[in-house]
Amino acid sequence: MRKGPVLVSEHLGPKRVWPRALIMLLSILLVLLLGGRIFFPATINPDQVVRGLRYLGLQDQPGFGCIGFESRAGTIFSGCEEGLMIGSEDGMTLFSLRGERVAAVQGSLPTPVLRSGGTVRLCFSPGSSYLAAMDEDGEILLDDEKRGGPIVDACVSNGGCMAYITSENAYKSVATVLNREQKPVFRFSSRTRYLNACALSPDGELLAVSSLEEKDGGYCSAIRFLRTDETLTDLDVESGSTILCELDNDYVYEIRFLRSNRLMVLCQNGLRFLDTKGNVLSSLSLEDRILTDYAVSEQGWLILALDSGLGESPYLLTLDADGDTIRTLELPDRIRSVSACESYAAVLTEQCVQVFDRKLRVYDHSMNIVGANQAIARSDGSVLLVGSGNTRLYIP
């Protein structure tokens, strides 16, 4: 006997349609959010939700976000995930956002320089043999003067490895690399060339150094890339894996890895961007403008504060890891400081503090900057406004 068609009860239809409708609704919502994030970054910003949850109930507590410290000439600052790191002539101190002193190391740092990489902060003073390092949780990683001579420069990679250059007897310069456990893993010396700047790739496998030597009655600068997993006892003994990039007589002030294969070189006459094969990808001349401040983001882009010095408006410039311009933006007021952290930049002028992204789109701003002379961007878009003896947290 032939059976007729099987009929499905009507009440089963919605049960089958509902999951599809939900998926479609979520997909439309996701598209709208992504579109709004692209075209209206200041209005639709996921970090606003993160900040709302993170600081819920905290910003109304007395003293939260206010950090007091002893103000001295030459004091330097670095933002941390949970507070503020301060380097002074007496050492390093970590404060929480509640203003509490979390950890401190004491040492002689007449002219402190503070380097940041990942969760590690490294402090030294050129000409001194003392080196201090601490992570964002307050764990003291280095606190000693066991160097072979005065420190010329030091750096820390985004992965937590460190390197430093010293001036020692019988050599013009000696470079040492420490792993994440602060153990020496690489060392080389130079008898004929001075080394004045260093930078480590994120994983610590590549060390870049700036060398300076006499040539034809003048001097010549160069960047050398050295592998830290190979033995190199003397810089004059050329290695097959050593890569050289000559910069003629352009003196090098600082070098920074922007990515594992991109290096930024700040020179006397401008900026140069190199790959790790020694090729110059691009250059930015500073001969007709003044670089008043700059900052590098962990995401590999940088922001510059520039002034023509001819009465024209100061302006901001963001660049990617290849040295290509992302955007330029004129500002009506003098720029006091710039800072970058992950996807955010904080810019302090004489009138306000503004929070930008890498394309210099404004997320938020505040006119309440009384007493502030430096703005430090944080990864969630908040900003530390540093003044003379105090710091307060600005939450967009």
N, C-alpha and C positions, 0 to 999 in steps of 0.2 A: 504494500500500500504506500502510495507516494505521500510524503508529508508536505504540508504547505510551508511557506516562508516563516522563519522564526522572527517574531516581533520582539523588539527590545522595549522594555517599559520606559515610558517617557521620563520617569523620575531619575533614571540613571544618566540621562543626558548631561545635566549640570555637573555631576560628579566628574565626568570626563572632560567637560569644557573648562571647569574652574582652574585646574593646574596650568592649562595652556594660557588662559587669560591672565593668570598671576605672573607667569613667565614673561608674557608680552608687556604687561604693565611695568614690571621691574626693568625690562630692557629699555622701554621708553623713558623711564625715570633716569636710568643710567646715562642714556644719550643726552638727556636734558642737563644732567649734572656736569657731564664732560664738556658739553657745549658752553654751559655757563662758566665753567672753570677756565675755559680758553678765552672767551670774549668778555667775561666780567670777573676777573681774578680778585678784585677787591670785595666783590659782593658774595661770591660763592668760593669759600676757602675752607677746605676740610680742617685745617689747623685751627680755625676758630672754634670748632667743636672740641678739639683736643685741648685748647687753652681753657675753654669753658669748664671742662671736666677736671683738668689738672689744678686749676686755681680756684675751684669752687669752694667758697667759704674761707679761703686763705687770704685773698687780697683785702678782706674786710677786717682781718685780725690786726691789732696794733703792732706795728713794727715789722710786719711781713714785707719782704722786698726791700727793706732799708738796711744797709750795711755801713757801719761806721768803722773807720780805720785812721791810723796816724798818718797825716799828710806830710810828705817830705818831697823835696826836689828830686826828680829822676825816678819816682815811683812809676811802675808800669803794671798793666792789667791785662788779664785774659779771662774771657767768659768760660764757665764750665756748665755742665748740664744741671747741676744742683746749686750753683753759686758763683763765686768770683775768686780767681787766683790773683794774688798780688805779689810782685817782686820788688824788693826795696834793697837799700844798701845793707840791711841786716839779715836778709834771707828771703824765704818764700812763706806765704801764709794763705790758707784756703778758708774762705768764709762760706757759710750756707746762706740761702735766701732769707733765713730768719735772722741773719746778722750774727750767728754764732761762729766762733772760731773753731773750725773742725780740726785742722792740723797746721803745723809750722815747722820749718827747719831754719836754723840760724847759721849764718856764714857771712864772710866778707864779700860784698858785691858792690863796690864803689860806683860803678855805672852799669846797673843791671840790664840784661837783655833777656827777654822771655820768648821762648819758642814753643809752638803748639803742634801736636800731631796726634790725632785720634783722641784718646783719653789721657794722654801724657802731657805734662808741662815741664819744660826744661829751662833752667835759669843759670846764667853765667855772666861774668863781667870780663870784657876784653882786657888782657894783661894780668888777670888773676888766675890762679890755678884751681880755684874752688868751683865745683859743679854740683848743682842740686836738681833733683827731679822728683815729681810727685804726680800721682794720678788723681782723677776727679773724685775718687772716694776718700782721698786723704792718705793713701798709702805712700810712705816715703820710699822712693826707689833709689835715689842717690843723695848722699850727703857727706862728701869728703873732698880732700885736696890731694888725692893720690894721682896727680897728673905728672907727666915728665917735665913740664915747663908751663909757662903762661899760655892761656887759651887765646887763640886768635878768633875762632868762630866755632859754633856748635849748631846742631840741628836734631830734630826728631821726626821720624817718618810717621805717616798716618797709621802704620801698623804697630808703632810703639818702639821701634829700633832707634838707636841714637848714634851720632857720630860727632867727633870734635877734632879740631886742628890745634896743635900746640907748636910752640917754638922751643926746640931743645938743643942741647949741646951737640956739636958735630954735624947737625943738620939745620937746614933753613926752615923746614917744616916737617911735621909728622902728623899723619891722619890715623885715627883709631875709630873702629866701628864696634858698637855694643849690640848684642841681640836683645830680645824682649826680656830676658832674665838679667840684663845688664852685665853680661859676660863678654870680654873682648873676643871677637871672632875674625877680625881683619885689622891689619896695621901695615902701613908703608911709610917710607921716609923719602925725603927729597934733599939732595945735597946742593943742587944748583938752582932750584926754582922755589920761590915763595908761594905758599898757598894761603889764600885769604878768605875763601868762602867754600861752604860744602852743603850738600843736600843728598838725602837718601830717598830712593824710590819707596813706594808704599810697603813693599814686602822686605825691604832692606837688602835686596840682592844686587842693587846697582848704586854705586857712590859716584856722585858728580862733584868735582872740585874745580875751583878757579885758580889758575896758576899765573904767576907774574915773573917775567925774566927779562934781562937786558938783551937788546938786539939792535945792532947798527947805531949805537950811541943813544938809543931810547929804550923803551920797554914795550913788551908785547904780552897781551893777555890771551888766555886760552881756556877752554873748558875741556876737561878730560872725564870720560866715563870709564869707571873701573868696576870689574866684577868682584864682589866681596867673597865669592866662593873659590877664588884663585889666589895663589900666593904671589905677592909683588913686594919685594923688599926695598926696591929703589925706583923712584919715578923715572929715572934716567935710563933704566933698563926697559926698553920698549917691549910690551907684551902683544901678542897677536890679537887679543881681545880688547885691548885698550883703544878707545876711540877718541880722536882729537878734533876739536873745532876751534880754529884760531879766530880771535876777535880783534886783531891788530893792536892798536894802542888805546882801545876803549876800556877804561878801568871798570872792573866789576865790583858792585857793592853787595849784591845778594843774589842767590840762586834758589829756586823753589821747584820741586816737582809738582806739576799740576795733575798729571796722570802718570801711570807707570812708564809711559813712553814719551812724555812731553815735559820739557823743562823751560821755565821762565828765567831769563837772565836780566837783572836790573843793572844797567851800565851807566856810566857817566853821561853818555849822550842819548840814552833812551832804553827801550825794552827790546829784547830779542827772544824769539820763541824757537826752540830747538827740538828735534826728535832725538832719540837715543842712538841714532846712527851718525850723529854729528851734523845733520843738515839744518841750516837756518830756514825755518818755514816762513817767518815774517819778522818785520822790524817796525818799531814805532819810535820816531825821532822825538826828542824832547828839547831840541835846541831852541825852538821858538815858543815854548810854553813851560810852565812851572808845575812840577808834580808836587802837590801839597800833602797828599796822603794816598794810600792804596791798601787794598786788602785782598786776600786770596780765599776763595771758598773751598771747602773739602770736596765739592762736586767738580772742581777743575776750572772754574771761571774766576775772573778777578774784576774788581771795580777800582777805577782811578778817579781822584779828584784833581782837576787841572785848572790852571789859571794862565791866561795869556800875559799877564803883567802889564797890559796896555790899557787898562781901564775897562776892558770888556767883561761881560758876565762870566763867572766861573761855571764850569760844567762837569758833569759826570760822564764817564766812559766805561762801558763794560766790554770785556773781551773774552773769547773762549780759549780753550787750551792750545789752539793753533795760532792765536794772536789775531784772529779775525774779529772785527767789530760787531758787537751784538746791538748796541744802541748808544747814542749820545743824547744827553739831556742838559740844557742850560738851566741854571738856578739863579734867582734874583739876589741871593744873599751869599756872603762869604761862607765857605765850607770849613767847618772846624775839624770834623773827623768823618771817616768812613769805616765800615766794618762789614764783614761778610761771614755768614755761617750757613752752610748747606744751600738752601734755595732762597735765603733772605739776605738783604743788605740793609744796614741802618746808616742813615746819613744825618749828621747833626750840623745845622747851620746856626747863624746868629738869631734866627727867628723861631725855628721849630726843629723837631726830629721827625724824620719820615722813614717809613719801612717800604722797601722796594723789592721786586724780584729781579732776576738777572736781565730782564728786558726793560728794566727801569719803569715798570708799571707800579703805581702807588697802591699799597694795601691800606695804609693808615698813616695818620700823622698826629702830633700833639704840639701845642704851643707852650705847654708847661715844662720848660727846660731851665728854669731859674737855677743858676749855680752849676749847670752841667757844662763840661768841656770835652767830654768824650762819650760816644755812644757805641755800645758793644752789642752786636746782633746775636740772637740765640736761635737754636734750631727750630723752635716752635713759633717764631715770629715775634716774640717778646724782645724787649731791649733793656739793657742795663745802662742807665744814665749815670756816668761817673763824674763827681764833682771834687771839690777840695775837702777831703776827709770824710766823704760820704757817697754812697751809691744807692739809687732807688730803681725799682723795677717798673718799667712801663709795659702794660699789657694791652695791646690793641683790642 
